[in-house]
C-alpha cells in the first residue's frame, strides 16, 4: 500500500528527523532523540529514509566511522524500498535515501558503493558541529574527512544509476591525499555501468573549519571517472566548489575515460587547482568559474569541451589542448594575468579535427604593457593526419590582438597534406582586428602556408 494522506505526512516527518519520533526543538532537522532506535516502518513496513547514525556513525571528528559507513552503504546494508535486503550481482543494494546528520566523519579506507540508486543527503557546507559533542545546531555542515593511506579514493561507485550526493563536504589529507573524494569507476562487462549520477551543492578539498588540527584537506582530485573505458555516462555536477593548493598537484574533476560520456558541469567553481577540469571525454560546462588555477582546462584524446559562460581570473593558462581535441566557448570574461600567464592556450601540435572556437567573449589584460599571452597552435609532425584541417576561430570577441595568434608549427606538403583555417574578429583598444587565413601546405589560389594577420582569404569552394 502506497503512502497517502496522514501516512505520507508521517513519513515526511520521519525523514526530516532522520529517524522515527519528533524533531527536538532547536536541534536542527537531522537531530533525533537520544533514545531513538533504527528507522520505524511506514505503513508498508519499509523505512522512508535511513540515518547514518543508526548504523553506528559518530561524526565527532575523532572516531573512525569507516565501518559504520560501510554497514550503511555497502553489501548487506539496510532494508531497501523493496522491503527486503536484496543482494544483487556484484554486491550492493538498490534504492534508499540516506540522511547524514551534521558532523565530521573520518574515513580510513575506501567505501565502495555497488549497484545503488537513491541519495546521500547532508546538511550543507557550513561550519561543523561545535565541541563538546553532540551539539548539532541548524546551519552546521556534514563533512567526510580522509585519514587513510594516500592515493586511494574516499568513495568508489560501480554500476550505479540515479545516485545523488548532495549538501556534503569532502576533505582530504595533506600528508596522505586520497586519489579522489568520489570515484566513479567502470569495471566493464555486464556490470560496471555508472549512469545518471548527480553531485550537487558539495565542496571538495580545502576547508577552513577543520576539527582535526592544521590539516587543510588536500585531495588529488575532487571527482574522478576511470576504470574500463565504457559506460560512465550522463553524469551531472552542479553548484560544487573544488579547492586546491598552489604547492600541491590537485585536479578538480578528472575524467580518464576517453569514450563519450556526455556529462555536464553547471555553476561550479575551481580554486587554486593544478588543473580545474582534466578530461579525455566530451563534456559541457555552464557558468564555469576558475580562480588562480595553473590550467583551467586540459582536453585530451578526441574530447570536445563546450563552455557557455567561461569566467577565469589569475590562471596560469586557459587551455591545454591535445592534437585531436576541441574546445568551444561562448560568452564569459577571462582575465589574462601577464604575471602568471605566458601562454593563453597551448594547442601545439595541431592535427586533424583540433578546434579552438571563442565566441562573444571578453578578455582583460592585467599587468601593464609587454608580452600578451598567445594562442599557440600548428602542426609539426609530417606523420600526422591534418588533411581535414585544424580550426582556430575567434568571433565577436573583445580584447584579443593580432599578436596573440601564434602558429608555432610548420605545414608539410607530403600526403596527407597539412592544412588549417584561422578566422579572427576581435575588438581591441587599438581598433578592430580582422583576418582570415586559408592555410594549405601546397600552394593553391587564395591560400597560404603561414599566418598573415593583414590578409582575408575567402573560402575555397569545393575544398575538403
C-alpha positions as CSV (number, residue, x, y, z in Angstrom):
1,X,0.0,0.0,0.0
2,X,1.5,3.4,-1.0
3,X,1.8,6.3,1.4
4,X,-1.1,8.7,1.1
5,X,-2.7,11.3,3.4
6,X,-1.6,11.0,7.0
7,X,0.9,8.2,6.3
8,X,2.7,10.5,3.8
9,X,3.0,13.3,6.3
10,X,4.3,10.8,8.9
11,X,6.9,9.6,6.5
12,X,8.0,13.2,5.8
13,X,8.4,13.9,9.5
14,X,10.5,10.8,9.9
15,X,12.7,11.9,7.0
16,X,13.2,15.3,8.4
17,X,14.0,13.9,11.8
18,X,16.4,11.3,10.4
19,X,14.5,8.7,12.4
20,X,11.2,7.9,14.0
21,X,9.9,10.3,16.5
22,X,9.6,14.0,17.0
23,X,12.3,16.6,16.0
24,X,14.0,18.1,19.0
25,X,13.2,21.8,19.4
26,X,16.2,24.0,18.2
27,X,18.3,20.9,17.3
28,X,18.1,21.1,13.5
29,X,16.2,18.8,11.1
30,X,18.8,16.0,11.4
31,X,18.7,15.6,15.2
32,X,16.8,12.8,16.8
33,X,16.0,11.9,20.5
34,X,18.9,10.1,22.2
35,X,16.8,7.0,22.8
36,X,15.7,6.7,19.2
37,X,16.4,3.4,17.5
38,X,16.5,2.3,13.9
39,X,14.1,3.9,11.5
40,X,10.5,2.9,12.1
41,X,8.5,1.4,9.3
42,X,5.9,3.2,7.2
43,X,2.5,1.6,6.6
44,X,4.1,-0.8,4.1
45,X,6.9,-1.9,6.5
46,X,9.7,-0.1,4.6
47,X,11.8,2.8,6.0
48,X,11.1,6.1,4.2
49,X,14.7,7.3,5.0
50,X,17.8,6.0,6.6
51,X,20.0,7.9,9.1
52,X,23.8,7.2,9.0
53,X,23.9,7.4,12.8
54,X,21.5,4.4,13.1
55,X,24.4,2.3,11.8
56,X,26.9,3.4,14.3
57,X,28.5,6.5,12.7
58,X,29.6,9.1,15.3
59,X,30.8,12.1,13.3
60,X,32.8,13.7,16.1
61,X,36.0,14.4,14.2
62,X,37.8,11.8,16.4
63,X,36.2,8.4,15.7
64,X,36.9,6.3,12.7
65,X,33.5,5.9,11.0
66,X,34.6,3.8,8.1
67,X,33.0,0.6,9.4
68,X,29.7,2.3,10.2
69,X,29.5,4.0,6.7
70,X,30.3,0.6,5.1
71,X,27.5,-1.0,7.1
72,X,25.0,1.6,5.9
73,X,26.1,1.7,2.2
74,X,27.9,-1.5,1.4
75,X,26.7,-5.1,0.7
76,X,24.4,-6.4,3.3
77,X,23.3,-2.9,4.3
78,X,19.9,-1.5,5.2
79,X,16.4,-2.5,4.2
80,X,15.6,-1.1,0.8
81,X,12.4,0.1,-0.8
82,X,11.6,-3.4,-2.0
83,X,11.0,-4.3,1.7
84,X,13.9,-6.8,1.9
85,X,17.7,-6.9,1.9
86,X,18.2,-7.6,-1.7
87,X,21.7,-8.6,-2.7
88,X,22.4,-8.2,-6.4
89,X,25.0,-9.4,-8.8
90,X,28.3,-7.8,-7.9
91,X,27.2,-7.0,-4.3
92,X,25.4,-3.9,-3.0
93,X,21.9,-2.7,-2.6
94,X,19.4,-0.7,-4.6
95,X,17.3,2.3,-3.6
96,X,17.0,4.5,-0.5
97,X,17.6,8.0,0.9
98,X,20.4,8.3,3.4
99,X,20.3,11.3,5.7
100,X,23.8,12.2,7.0
101,X,23.5,14.5,10.1
102,X,25.9,17.3,10.9
103,X,29.4,16.1,11.9
104,X,32.9,15.3,10.8
105,X,33.0,11.6,9.8
106,X,36.5,10.2,9.5
107,X,37.3,7.6,6.8
108,X,40.4,5.5,7.0
109,X,39.7,3.3,3.9
110,X,37.6,3.4,0.7
111,X,33.8,3.0,1.0
112,X,32.6,1.0,-2.0
113,X,29.1,1.5,-3.3
114,X,27.9,-1.1,-5.8
115,X,24.7,-1.1,-7.8
116,X,22.9,1.5,-5.8
117,X,20.3,4.2,-6.5
118,X,19.0,6.9,-4.3
119,X,20.6,9.9,-2.5
120,X,23.1,10.7,0.2
121,X,22.0,14.0,1.7
122,X,23.9,16.1,4.2
123,X,23.2,19.4,5.8
124,X,25.4,21.7,3.6
125,X,28.8,23.2,3.6
126,X,28.7,25.4,6.7
127,X,30.6,25.1,10.0
128,X,31.0,21.7,11.7
129,X,29.3,21.0,15.0
130,X,30.9,22.6,17.9
131,X,32.6,20.6,20.7
132,X,31.6,19.2,23.1
133,X,29.6,16.6,21.1
134,X,26.8,16.3,20.4
135,X,25.7,19.9,19.8
136,X,24.1,19.7,16.3
137,X,22.6,23.0,15.6
138,X,20.8,24.2,12.5
139,X,23.3,25.5,9.9
140,X,26.1,23.1,10.7
141,X,27.7,21.1,7.9
142,X,28.2,17.4,7.1
143,X,31.9,16.6,6.5
144,X,33.7,13.4,5.4
145,X,37.4,13.7,6.2
146,X,40.2,11.3,5.0
147,X,42.6,9.8,7.5
148,X,43.7,6.7,5.4
149,X,46.6,5.9,3.1
150,X,47.5,8.1,0.1
151,X,46.2,7.6,-3.4
152,X,43.0,5.7,-2.5
153,X,39.5,7.1,-3.2
154,X,37.3,8.0,-0.3
155,X,34.1,6.7,-2.1
156,X,34.1,4.4,-5.1
157,X,30.9,3.9,-7.1
158,X,30.4,1.0,-9.5
159,X,27.5,0.0,-11.7
160,X,25.2,2.6,-10.0
161,X,22.3,4.6,-11.6
162,X,20.4,7.7,-10.4
163,X,22.7,8.0,-7.4
164,X,22.9,11.5,-5.9
165,X,25.4,13.1,-3.5
166,X,24.1,16.4,-2.1
167,X,25.0,19.0,0.6
168,X,28.2,17.3,1.6
169,X,31.9,18.4,2.2
170,X,34.8,16.1,1.3
171,X,38.1,16.9,2.9
172,X,41.4,15.2,2.1
173,X,44.7,15.0,4.0
174,X,47.9,17.0,3.4
175,X,50.2,14.1,4.4
176,X,48.3,11.3,2.6
177,X,46.0,12.8,-0.1
178,X,43.3,10.5,-1.4
179,X,43.2,9.9,-5.2
180,X,39.7,11.3,-5.2
181,X,36.8,12.1,-2.9
182,X,34.3,10.5,-5.3
183,X,35.5,7.9,-7.9
184,X,33.0,6.7,-10.5
185,X,34.6,3.5,-11.8
186,X,33.5,1.1,-14.5
187,X,34.6,-2.5,-14.2
188,X,33.4,-3.2,-17.8
189,X,31.3,-6.1,-19.0
190,X,27.7,-6.6,-17.9
191,X,28.5,-5.0,-14.5
192,X,30.3,-1.6,-14.4
193,X,27.9,1.0,-15.9
194,X,27.5,4.2,-13.9
195,X,24.7,6.3,-15.4
196,X,22.8,9.4,-14.5
197,X,24.9,10.1,-11.4
198,X,24.5,13.6,-9.7
199,X,26.7,15.6,-7.4
200,X,25.1,18.8,-6.1
201,X,25.9,21.6,-3.7
202,X,29.1,19.8,-2.4
203,X,32.6,21.1,-1.5
204,X,35.8,19.3,-2.2
205,X,39.3,19.9,-0.8
206,X,40.4,22.7,1.5
207,X,38.1,23.7,4.2
208,X,38.8,26.4,6.9
209,X,36.8,24.9,9.7
210,X,38.7,21.6,10.3
211,X,38.2,19.9,13.7
212,X,41.4,17.8,13.3
213,X,44.2,20.4,13.6
214,X,46.2,22.0,10.9
215,X,45.3,19.6,8.1
216,X,43.9,21.7,5.3
217,X,42.3,18.8,3.4
218,X,44.3,18.3,0.1
219,X,42.7,15.9,-2.5
220,X,44.4,14.6,-5.6
221,X,41.1,15.0,-7.3
222,X,37.6,16.1,-6.2
223,X,35.7,13.8,-8.6
224,X,37.3,11.2,-10.9
225,X,35.9,8.9,-13.6
226,X,38.0,5.9,-14.6
227,X,38.3,2.2,-14.9
228,X,37.2,0.2,-18.0
229,X,36.6,2.5,-20.9
230,X,32.9,2.0,-21.1
231,X,29.6,3.3,-19.8
232,X,30.3,6.1,-17.3
233,X,27.5,8.1,-18.9
234,X,25.5,11.3,-18.5
235,X,26.6,12.5,-15.1
236,X,25.6,15.9,-13.6
237,X,27.8,18.0,-11.4
238,X,26.0,21.1,-10.2
239,X,27.0,24.0,-7.9
240,X,30.1,22.4,-6.5
241,X,33.3,24.0,-5.3
242,X,36.8,22.4,-5.9
243,X,39.6,23.9,-3.8
244,X,43.3,23.0,-4.2
245,X,46.7,24.3,-3.1
246,X,49.3,26.1,-5.2
247,X,52.1,23.9,-3.8
248,X,50.3,20.5,-4.4
249,X,49.1,18.7,-7.5
250,X,45.3,18.8,-7.4
251,X,42.6,18.4,-10.0
252,X,39.0,19.5,-9.6
253,X,37.4,16.9,-11.9
254,X,39.4,14.2,-13.7
255,X,37.8,12.1,-16.4
256,X,40.3,9.5,-17.6
257,X,37.9,7.6,-19.8
258,X,38.1,8.5,-23.5
259,X,34.6,7.4,-24.6
260,X,31.9,10.0,-25.0
261,X,30.5,10.3,-21.5
262,X,28.3,13.3,-22.2
263,X,28.4,14.7,-18.7
264,X,27.8,18.3,-17.7
265,X,29.1,20.7,-15.0
266,X,26.9,23.7,-14.1
267,X,27.7,26.7,-11.8
268,X,31.0,25.1,-10.5
269,X,34.0,26.9,-9.1
270,X,37.6,25.7,-9.3
271,X,40.0,27.5,-6.9
272,X,43.9,27.1,-7.0
273,X,43.7,23.7,-8.7
274,X,46.7,22.5,-10.8
275,X,44.0,21.6,-13.4
276,X,40.4,22.6,-13.0
277,X,38.9,20.1,-15.4
278,X,41.1,17.4,-16.9
279,X,39.1,15.3,-19.4
280,X,39.5,12.7,-22.2
281,X,35.7,12.7,-22.8
282,X,33.3,15.2,-24.2
283,X,31.6,17.3,-21.5
284,X,29.6,20.6,-21.3
285,X,30.3,23.4,-18.8
286,X,27.8,26.2,-18.0
287,X,28.9,29.3,-16.0
288,X,32.3,27.8,-15.1
289,X,34.4,29.8,-12.7
290,X,38.2,29.4,-12.4
291,X,40.2,31.3,-9.8
292,X,44.1,31.1,-9.7
293,X,44.3,27.6,-11.3
294,X,47.6,26.7,-13.1
295,X,45.5,25.4,-16.0
296,X,41.7,25.8,-16.3
297,X,41.1,23.0,-18.8
298,X,43.1,20.1,-20.1
299,X,41.3,18.5,-23.0
300,X,42.8,15.2,-24.2
301,X,42.3,12.4,-26.7
302,X,39.4,13.3,-29.1
303,X,37.3,15.0,-26.4
304,X,35.2,18.1,-27.1
305,X,34.5,20.6,-24.3
306,X,31.7,23.1,-24.8
307,X,31.6,26.1,-22.4
308,X,28.7,28.6,-22.1
309,X,29.9,31.4,-19.8
310,X,33.7,30.9,-19.1
311,X,34.9,33.1,-16.2
312,X,38.6,33.0,-15.2
313,X,40.9,35.1,-13.2
314,X,44.6,34.8,-12.3
315,X,45.1,31.5,-14.1
316,X,48.4,30.3,-15.4
317,X,46.8,29.0,-18.7
318,X,43.3,28.8,-20.0
319,X,43.6,25.5,-22.0
320,X,46.0,22.7,-22.8
321,X,44.6,21.1,-25.9
322,X,45.8,17.8,-27.4
323,X,46.2,17.4,-31.2
324,X,42.7,15.9,-32.0
325,X,40.7,17.6,-29.2
326,X,38.3,20.6,-29.3
327,X,37.3,23.5,-27.1
328,X,34.3,25.7,-28.0
329,X,33.4,28.6,-25.7
330,X,30.6,31.1,-25.9
331,X,30.4,34.1,-23.5
332,X,32.2,34.9,-20.3
333,X,35.1,37.0,-19.1
334,X,38.7,35.8,-18.8
335,X,41.5,37.8,-17.2
336,X,44.9,37.3,-18.8
337,X,47.4,38.0,-16.0
338,X,50.8,38.6,-17.5
339,X,52.4,37.9,-14.2
340,X,51.2,34.3,-14.2
341,X,50.3,33.5,-17.8
342,X,52.9,33.1,-20.6
343,X,50.6,31.2,-23.0
344,X,46.8,31.7,-23.1
345,X,46.1,28.4,-25.0
346,X,48.6,25.6,-25.7
347,X,47.4,23.6,-28.8
348,X,50.6,22.6,-30.4
349,X,50.8,20.3,-32.2
350,X,47.5,20.6,-34.1
351,X,46.2,17.7,-36.1
352,X,43.0,16.6,-37.9
353,X,39.9,17.9,-36.2
354,X,41.6,20.1,-33.5
355,X,39.3,23.1,-32.8
356,X,39.6,26.3,-30.9
357,X,36.5,28.4,-31.0
358,X,36.0,31.5,-28.9
359,X,32.7,33.5,-29.4
360,X,31.3,36.6,-27.8
361,X,34.0,36.5,-25.0
362,X,35.7,39.4,-23.2
363,X,39.5,39.2,-22.4
364,X,41.0,41.5,-20.0
365,X,44.8,42.1,-19.8
366,X,46.3,42.6,-16.4
367,X,49.9,43.5,-15.6
368,X,50.5,46.5,-17.8
369,X,52.2,46.6,-21.2
370,X,54.5,44.0,-22.7
371,X,54.0,40.4,-23.8
372,X,50.4,39.4,-24.4
373,X,49.7,35.6,-23.8
374,X,49.1,33.9,-27.1
375,X,47.2,31.1,-28.6
376,X,49.9,28.7,-29.7
377,X,48.9,26.1,-32.3
378,X,50.1,24.5,-35.6
379,X,51.1,21.1,-36.9
380,X,54.7,19.9,-36.8
381,X,54.5,16.1,-37.3
382,X,54.7,15.0,-41.0
383,X,53.4,11.6,-39.9
384,X,50.2,13.1,-38.6
385,X,46.9,13.4,-40.3
386,X,45.9,17.1,-40.7
387,X,44.3,16.6,-44.1
388,X,40.9,17.6,-42.7
389,X,42.4,20.6,-41.1
390,X,42.6,22.3,-37.7
391,X,40.5,25.3,-36.9
392,X,41.1,28.5,-34.9
393,X,38.0,30.7,-34.7
394,X,37.8,34.0,-32.8
395,X,34.4,35.5,-33.4
396,X,33.0,38.8,-32.0
397,X,35.4,38.8,-29.0
398,X,36.8,41.8,-27.1
399,X,40.5,42.1,-26.2
400,X,42.3,39.6,-28.4
401,X,45.1,41.2,-30.5
402,X,46.7,40.0,-33.7
403,X,50.0,39.2,-31.9
404,X,48.1,36.7,-29.8
405,X,47.8,34.4,-32.9
406,X,50.9,32.3,-32.9
407,X,51.3,29.4,-35.4
408,X,54.4,27.8,-33.9
409,X,54.4,24.7,-36.1
410,X,55.0,24.3,-39.9
411,X,52.8,22.9,-42.6
412,X,54.0,20.0,-44.7
413,X,53.2,19.1,-48.3
414,X,53.6,15.4,-48.5
415,X,50.4,13.3,-48.3
416,X,48.4,13.6,-46.2
417,X,48.7,17.3,-46.9
418,X,48.6,19.6,-43.8
419,X,46.0,22.3,-43.8
420,X,44.0,24.5,-41.4
421,X,41.9,27.6,-41.1
422,X,42.3,30.7,-38.9
423,X,39.4,33.1,-38.7
424,X,39.8,36.1,-36.3
425,X,37.4,39.0,-35.5
426,X,38.0,40.9,-32.3
427,X,37.6,44.5,-30.9
428,X,40.6,45.9,-29.1
429,X,41.7,49.3,-27.8
430,X,43.8,49.6,-30.9
431,X,40.8,49.0,-33.2
432,X,39.2,46.1,-35.0
433,X,41.4,43.1,-35.6
434,X,40.1,41.0,-38.5
435,X,41.8,38.4,-40.7
436,X,41.1,35.1,-42.3
437,X,43.8,32.6,-43.5
438,X,43.3,29.5,-45.6
439,X,46.3,27.5,-44.6
440,X,47.5,24.9,-47.1
441,X,50.9,23.4,-47.3
442,X,50.6,23.1,-51.1
443,X,50.0,26.4,-52.8
444,X,46.5,27.0,-54.2
445,X,44.9,30.2,-55.3
446,X,43.8,32.1,-52.3
447,X,45.7,30.0,-49.8
448,X,49.0,30.5,-47.8
449,X,51.3,28.4,-45.7
450,X,52.0,30.9,-42.9
451,X,49.9,33.4,-40.9
452,X,49.3,36.8,-42.4
453,X,47.2,38.9,-40.0
454,X,46.6,41.5,-42.7
455,X,45.1,39.1,-45.2
456,X,41.5,38.0,-45.8
457,X,41.2,34.7,-47.7
458,X,37.8,33.9,-49.0
459,X,36.6,30.3,-48.6
460,X,37.7,27.9,-51.3
461,X,34.7,26.3,-53.0
462,X,34.8,22.5,-53.0
463,X,37.7,22.2,-50.6
464,X,37.6,19.4,-48.1
